[in-house]
Amino acid sequence: MTSLWPYVTPGIPDDLFEQLPGIPLSSREVRLLLLGYLRLKPQSVLWDIGAGTGTVAIEAALLCPRGQVVAVERDEDVASLIRKNCDRFGLKNLEVIEGNAPDCLPELPYQPDCILVEGGRPLKDTLLEAWQYLAAAGRLVVTATNLETLYTVSETFAALRVRNVEAAQPAVNRLEARGNHQVFVAVDPIFILSGEKGE
């Protein structure tokens, strides 16, 4: 909990995050689903690979006060934005690493019991490399925004023998003001795939 978000529940409104023009962020509704699939504990260690603006990583850090979150982002300006948002929320348990996956993964600190991969290329190589570092019984959650990515994730999950696989494609609509009317607007669709590593 922080003064900016004094609640124990996730679901920080998008406008509480500092943003950069042209850099998309995971909407609040999608973040809630991702955090649910991660099944975090107070002491969890999460690697967020391809963290983007870091909204999921920030919410996870708030939910895991005795844990550690590592946000991996290749773009220097976007990584700087994550750090600014960490400062806004007073976080000390989130470390931002600038680097390209999968090359930077061997250098990451802490052994993760949860890994989130938010798109990116080369996705298959990133998943295969990340899997090596995931703790036994750890959770892997991956997002996909197109059919090609969905196929790659599904194929790689099968090759890795990911257990207890779940997949969802939520349909989310938000109420927005358009002129004098309030209309429901669809949030960009996303696929969420998750599973566990055997013990």
Secondary structure by P-SEA (a helix, b strand, c coil): cccccccccccccccccccccccccccaaaaaaaaaaaccccbbbbbbcccccaaaaaaaaaacccbbbbbbbccaaaaaaaaaaaaaaccccbbbbbcccccccccccccccbbbbccccaaaaaaaaaaaaccccbbbbbbbccaaaaaaaaaaaaaacccbbbbbbbbbbbbbbcccbbbbbbccbbbbbbccccc
